[in-house]
Amino acid sequence: MELQTLKNFIVIAESGNITKAAQVLHISQPALSRQLSALEAELGVTLAQRGSRHINLTAHGTYLLQRAQEIVTMADKTKSDLTNQQVISGDLYIGCGETQALKPVAQALKVMTVQYPQVHIHLFSGSGDELRYKMKSGFLDFALLLDPTNMQEYNFIVLPYVDTWGILMHPTNQLATQQVITPKDVDGIPAIFPRQPYTFGQLENWFGHDIASQNIIGTYNLLFNAAMLVQADVGIVYCLDHLINAIDIPNLVFRPLAPQLTTKINFVWRKNRPLSSAAEVFLKVLQKIISA
């Protein structure tokens, strides 16, 4: 399975049509069709269902598309890292969740774009599990991970921000009149929780019991979308403060938890894995901004 074959498969999947993909790749349609068939024979699975005008990926094809995109990105990143040692250039891949702690990272990226315009920035948003997986696979240079995180695999900087947990709710909710929310206040109330499993342990400590006893009606991975449910008064949402401006957005009220529940944010990179020249410079810029 050659790298070019994977690149061609990505184009086929994105085009949804072998003829169109062949035009993009500047090869003949029969040759590209044979290449797809040969790839299926090599893997022993059907990757796409062929129609008269369109192709649809099978479950195997969708899985290969995801992996192919990661492999091609890694190959491009590796080439960029190795061929851009003399001049500070290349690509920076940074993973993060939704947190205000991204601010000093954004300031450091601003410095990089001004002083090193040949460095290109790639941000990946995802859950903690997704970020840890992509860090382990080498897809990311750095990631922002919320506590609790097993730091044995990482070098890290604790960012100068502490995120505070609370509840986002509709202003007509009975809890909106309170300044803080206690575990007793939320018993039985329909609630939407973050999808990240690591947050459950923190919230269970706050509740004082298993989170499964709560009236969980759903989960989310992007707070903006969850906030739309709050505006429709579907339920309350457990989230971190400062991610949604509840003051300026109608039909949203944020109240912190009591006792207070906070989490630290760590800026991490893998131990025993060399950084590219661009990543090393970026790390120094970030450390300077944090220490200022």
Order of alpha helices (4+ residues) and beta strands (2+ residues): alpha-alpha-alpha-beta-beta-alpha-beta-alpha-beta-alpha-beta-beta-beta-alpha-beta-alpha-beta-beta-beta-alpha
